[in-house]
């Protein structure tokens, strides 16, 4: 039997991508200032998290290529 190890980096990437999409939809369809500010704050956190996650995956890929 083949068992694949769940990659926590990809799970975090997917979670942050879902958070970004939900923040965008919250901001677009909101009717109050509170929801707008919540959406903008969540967008900022999700974008920062995605940038850090992508840079971690890129550095990890470089290490795998250079150290086979």
N, C-alpha and C positions, 0 to 999 in steps of 0.2 A: 504494500500500500504506500502511496505517495502522500505525504503530508506537507503542505506548503506552510512555511512560517509566515505569520501575519506581520507585515512591515509597519511598525508604528509611525514611521515618517509619512507613509502614504495615507494612513488613517487620519493623521493630523492635517495633511494637505486637503483631503476631502472634507473634513469637518470645517476647516477655515474657508474653503470654497463655498460650502453651504451657508456658512455664517455671512459671507460677503453677499451672496445672492439674496438671502433673506433681509439683510440690511438695506439693500437697494430697493427691494420690493416694499419694505416698510416705509422708506422715505418717499417713494413715488405715490403710494396709495394712502398715506397718512392724512388725517384731517386736523391734527392738533400739533402745536409746537413741541410738546413733550415727545411725541413719537418721532418728529423730525430730528430732534437733538439726539434721541436714542439711536436712531438709524445712522446718523453721521458719526456718532461715537463708536458704534459697532463696526462701521465701515473702516474707520481709522485703525482699530485694533486688528481687524481681519486682514487689512492690507499689510500692516507691519508684520503680522504673523506669517502671511504668505511669503513676503520677501525674505524673512529669516529662514523659513522652511525651504524655499527654493535654493537659497544660497547654501544651506546645509547639504541638500541633495547634490548640488553641483560640486562642492568641495569633496564630498564622499565619493562621487563618481571619478573625480581627478585622482584621488588616492587609490581607488581600485584599478585605474588604468596604469598608474605609475608604479604600483607595488603589486604585481600579479601573484 
